[in-house]
Amino acid sequence: MEKWTPKHEAPEPLEGPVVATITGGTVIWFVLFLVQLPFYGWYADHGHTWWIWACLAGGGLGLIGVWYVRARDAAIKRDAARAAGTSGQAAPGAGH
């Protein structure tokens, strides 16, 4: 049996508004938590209180995600600025 090998290069990953996407998702989780909170008694009567706490956990994890993607975005921009700064400079001793 022949080993699988790729026949072409993998495409570049898609970059989009990652910070906005994660922030939006985090806001949605917190809104869902707040909307369900007044109905806590109904959820408790039917054994579904975990729905409320899952929304709170989603919002909390979303805050960690927002911190992570903001740090990632800043690191990507720093690296791009560093690469642009070093590639734009002439090599030492060039032009003499």
Secondary structure, DSSP 8 states (H G I E B T S, - for coil): ------SS---------HHHHHHHHHHHHHHHHHHHGGGHHHHHHTT-HHHHHHHHHHHHHHHHHHHHHHHHHHHHHHHHHHHHHHHSS--TTTT-
